Amino acid sequence: MSVATRGTVLSLYHQILKEANKFASYNYREYAKRRSRDAFRENKSVTDPTKIQELLISGQRELATIKRQALINSLYHSKKLVVE
């Protein structure tokens, strides 16, 4: 396995935030962004290459989940909230 570079991790982070912004619902969108930011901040000090690789794989699975859920969320429209 190759060691994840800083660019790879940042690319994944930006992809996750970009996909999270595609949620039609404000609550889902903000929750996905907040959870993603918190997870990346929590693991920013990890230096073990195997742990980094595991986290990267986990992040890619989360990205796929966010993509799928954003698509499903866009199929079911709801009324806008006051904050939107």
N, C-alpha and C positions, 0 to 999 in steps of 0.2 A: 504494500500500500504506500502511496505517496503521502508525504507530509503536507498538510494544508498550509497554504501561505496566507499571509495577511490579506492579500487581494482576494483570495478565494472566499475567505470568511466575510469580508466586507461586501463582496458581491452577493453572497447569500443573504446577508442582512438587508441590503437594499432591495433585493428581489422580494423578500418577505414583506417589507413595508409597502412596496409598490402593489403587491397583490392584496394586502390588507386594505388598502385604500379603495379597492374595487367593491367592497361590501356596500350594498345600497343602504343598509340599516346603520345608523349612527352608532348605536350601542355595540353591535358586532364589530364594526370598523375600529372603534376606539379600544375595545377590549383586545382585539388581535394585535394592534400596534403596541399597546401598553405591555401585554404579555411578552411579545417578542423583544421589545427594548429591555425589559427586566431580565429576561433569560440571557441575552447577550452581555448585559452588564454584570450579571452574577458570575458568568464564566470567563470574563475578560482576563483574569489572572492565571488561567490554566496554562501550564507549560508542557505537560506530558503529551508527546506526539500521539500516542494511542488514544488518550482521552480526547484530544482535539479532534481526531478522526471520528471517534464515536459521536461526539457532539455535532460534527459536520453532517454525518449521516442522519442523525436525529433531526437536525435542522432542515435537511432536504425533505424528509418525510413530513415535517410540519408545513413546509412550503407547498407540497402537493395537497395536503389537507386544506390549507387556506385557499388554494386555487379552486378546489372542488366545492368547498362551502361557499365561496364568493359567487360561483356560478349558480348554485342552488338558491342562494339568497336573492340573486337578481331575478329569478323566475317568479318569486312571490313578493309582489309589491305591497307595501303598507303605507299608512299615512305618515307624513313627515312629522318629526318631533319639533317642539318649539325651538330647541337649540340648533336645529338644522336650518 
